[in-house]
Amino acid sequence: MKINKALLIIVSFCFIQFFSSNCYSVEPDEILQNQKQELRARNISKNIRCMVCQNQSIDESNAPLAKDLRILIRNKIKDGKNDAEIYKFLTDRYGDFILLKPPLRSSTFALWFFPIIFFIIGILIVFSHSKKSEKNLKK
Amino acid sequence: MRKQLLIIPFVLFLLVLITFFYLLLIERNISVISSNLLNKNVPKFQSKSLLKNQNFISSEEFGKEIVLVNFFATWCKPCRDEHKYIKRFSNEKKVRVIGINYKDDKKKTIKWLKTLGNPYSDIPLDGKGIIAIDWGVYGIPETFVVNSKGIIKYRHVGPITKKMYKKINLLIKEIE
């Protein structure tokens, strides 16, 4: 019985944690009337780093700067700017650091391709080892 | 030959470790992000001025002499701490200082300047924080050094300390 209670608490805790990660900071007065435009704004906001907290997107952050940026993005959408123009506006001022997903450039080459290179090297090592051990078994 | 190849992952791992240790040991502040506006023209903006009855038009204010641009607010404690150094730039070094008043109350700012002294030649108002975004500001106080051609040469995030005051002074001399 005691175990069941403990299990219930753990499961409830996990349940709360799971849904808490889906909390957003967009306030009602920020939301655009046009649903398509609002969806675009949300998608852009999810890719923009909060420069104050640095580990959250501006969509999740409560920082005043994050709110200013959310409003700015919505105003730009209302003005008819496309997504690329909005991203350019932000990166021109804050650099690529403001993007949560770093773009592929010569400076970020290692970041994008080293995991794949290491993975291939790992597979090759395992493959050569297994071949060797097969040969040894046959002998 | 194959046995020798096995050393490669260990060497790479060692290199990654050395890089991490190097980054840990060198003196750097990871919370400070370098400005993307360095060596670029100052952003163009227009805003109401706290000190004058006319609008502050950036294109008319930069490009003549070295200017220090300081984002400040009365509600920001570090701004109060650095104020003595901002005054020294203006009074002792005769550097023109423009203070951009970030999301603040006009009356409080006037009172603040009366109490602490006013080192600013002009104070454009940034009530909604839009000018700050244009300058890539992410936490006040922030101070920019703009050369006589209107190009941003340096950005300091956080309050100006004695050490920073000396550093910025040297930089101004270099630019001159």
Interface residues (C-beta under 8 A of the other chain):
Chain A: M51 V52 Q54 P64 L65 D68 L69 L72 T91 D92 R93 Y94 G95 F97 F118 I121 G122 I125 S128
Chain B: R2 L6 I8 P9 L12 S31 I33 S34 S35 N36 L37 P43 K103 K128 G129 I130 I133 D134 W135 G136 Y138 G139
